[in-house]
Amino acid sequence: MNHSKSISVLTCSQVPFTTLHSLLKRFGLTLVMVENDASIPGSFWGDSEAGLIGTQVLVRSDTPIHSLLHEACHCICMDEVRRQGLHTDAGGEYEEENAVCYLQIVLADGLPEMGKARMWTDMDAWGYSFRLGNSRAWFEQDAEEAREWLIRHQLMNEEGSPTWQVRRLQ
């Protein structure tokens, strides 16, 4: 990923904490705000990137929303055994990573300040990489396997809406 500070992406300071907290709470996840000058515990990438510890998603005001949703979706998509030992590195296989990216785009529509279009823009600006060249093309034309994975694991229904539950079985 690019991680350039010059990129303007939507951050946690631009979305009400209560909105972010409420979205994660629907999945049984807890949003933890870290002081602006502190490092983010559980952050795999460091800097302003969101962290994961158990079912906690840790952020600062400068954490990009795409990072918060990406890490939250890792927690949502992993099985219970991995979630219980989760600290920093979400792990997971290729199919799960694609499902994470797909679900973060779906969940972006639950944030009025974000939406899918802004998520696609921010993901592309940040350096997410897709076969078709950008996140929107991937989502609309090449992500059927990710969609099917989410439905199979009961994280999304056939209509494309989240089920508001975390993955239970392997």
C-alpha positions in Angstrom: 0.0 0.0 0.0 1.0 3.5 -0.7 0.5 5.2 2.8 1.5 8.6 1.6 0.6 11.5 4.0 -0.1 13.7 1.0 -3.2 11.7 0.0 -6.4 13.3 1.2 -8.7 10.5 2.5 -11.6 10.7 4.8 -10.5 10.3 8.4 -12.0 9.5 11.8 -12.0 13.2 12.6 -14.5 13.8 9.8 -17.1 11.3 10.9 -18.9 11.5 14.3 -17.4 9.0 16.7 -21.0 8.0 17.6 -21.7 7.0 14.0 -18.5 4.9 13.8 -19.1 3.4 17.2 -22.7 2.5 16.3 -21.7 0.8 13.1 -19.1 -1.4 14.8 -21.3 -2.1 17.7 -23.8 -3.8 15.4 -21.2 -6.5 14.9 -20.3 -6.7 18.6 -17.0 -4.8 18.0 -15.7 -2.0 20.1 -14.2 1.2 18.7 -11.4 2.6 20.8 -10.1 6.2 20.2 -6.4 6.6 21.0 -4.8 10.0 21.8 -3.6 11.8 18.8 0.1 11.7 19.8 0.1 8.0 20.8 0.9 5.1 18.6 -2.1 2.9 17.8 -1.9 -0.5 19.7 -2.5 -3.5 17.5 -1.7 -1.6 14.2 -0.1 -3.9 11.7 1.0 -1.1 9.4 1.8 1.5 12.1 1.5 5.3 11.7 -2.2 6.2 11.5 -3.5 2.8 10.5 -6.2 1.2 12.6 -5.3 -1.5 15.1 -6.9 -4.8 16.1 -6.9 -6.4 19.5 -9.6 -9.1 20.0 -12.9 -7.4 19.1 -11.5 -3.9 19.6 -10.7 -1.7 16.6 -8.3 1.1 17.7 -8.0 4.4 15.9 -6.8 8.0 16.2 -8.5 11.0 14.7 -6.1 10.8 11.7 -6.9 7.2 11.0 -8.4 6.8 7.5 -12.0 5.5 7.5 -11.0 2.9 4.9 -8.4 1.6 7.4 -10.9 1.4 10.2 -13.4 -0.5 8.1 -10.8 -2.7 6.6 -9.5 -3.8 10.0 -13.1 -4.2 11.4 -14.0 -6.4 8.4 -11.0 -8.6 9.1 -12.4 -9.1 12.6 -15.9 -9.8 11.1 -14.6 -12.2 8.5 -12.3 -14.4 10.6 -13.5 -17.4 12.5 -14.0 -17.4 16.2 -10.7 -19.2 17.0 -8.6 -16.6 15.2 -10.7 -13.7 16.6 -10.1 -14.9 20.2 -6.3 -14.7 19.7 -6.4 -11.6 17.5 -3.6 -9.1 18.2 -2.3 -6.9 15.4 -2.0 -9.4 12.5 -5.4 -10.5 11.2 -3.8 -13.1 8.9 -6.3 -15.0 6.6 -6.1 -16.4 3.2 -6.5 -14.7 -0.2 -10.3 -15.3 -0.5 -10.9 -13.9 3.0 -8.8 -10.8 2.1 -11.0 -10.2 -0.9 -14.1 -10.6 1.2 -12.7 -8.1 3.6 -12.3 -5.5 0.8 -15.7 -6.2 -0.5 -17.4 -5.9 2.9 -15.6 -2.7 3.7 -17.1 -1.2 0.5 -20.5 -2.4 1.4 -20.3 -1.0 4.9 -19.1 2.4 3.6 -22.7 2.9 2.5 -23.6 2.8 6.2 -21.6 6.0 6.8 -23.3 9.1 5.2 -20.0 10.9 5.0 -18.4 8.0 3.1 -20.5 5.8 0.8 -19.2 3.4 -1.8 -18.0 6.1 -4.3 -15.8 7.8 -1.7 -14.5 4.4 -0.4 -13.5 3.5 -4.0 -11.7 6.8 -4.3 -9.9 6.5 -1.0 -8.9 2.9 -1.6 -7.4 3.7 -4.9 -5.6 6.8 -3.6 -4.2 4.8 -0.7 -2.8 2.1 -3.0 -5.1 -0.9 -2.8 -4.3 -3.0 -5.9 -6.9 -4.8 -8.0 -6.6 -6.8 -11.3 -8.9 -4.5 -13.2 -6.9 -1.4 -12.1 -9.2 0.1 -9.5 -11.5 -0.8 -6.7 -14.7 0.2 -8.4 -14.1 -2.0 -11.5 -13.1 -4.9 -9.2 -16.2 -4.5 -7.0 -18.6 -4.2 -10.0 -17.0 -6.6 -12.4 -14.6 -9.0 -10.7 -15.6 -9.6 -7.1 -18.2 -12.3 -7.5 -16.1 -14.8 -5.5 -15.7 -12.3 -2.6 -19.5 -11.7 -2.6 -20.2 -15.5 -2.6 -17.7 -16.0 0.2 -19.5 -13.4 2.3 -22.9 -15.0 1.6 -21.6 -18.5 2.3 -20.3 -17.4 5.7 -23.6 -15.6 6.4 -22.0 -12.2 6.6 -24.0 -10.8 3.8 -27.4 -11.8 2.3 -28.2 -12.4 -1.4 -29.4 -8.8 -1.8 -26.0 -7.6 -0.8 -26.8 -6.3 2.7 -24.8 -7.1 5.8 -26.2 -9.6 8.2 -24.7 -7.7 11.1 -23.0 -10.8 12.5 -19.4 -12.0 12.7 -18.2 -15.3 11.2 -18.7 -18.2 13.5 -17.4 -21.3 11.8 -14.2 -22.1 10.0 
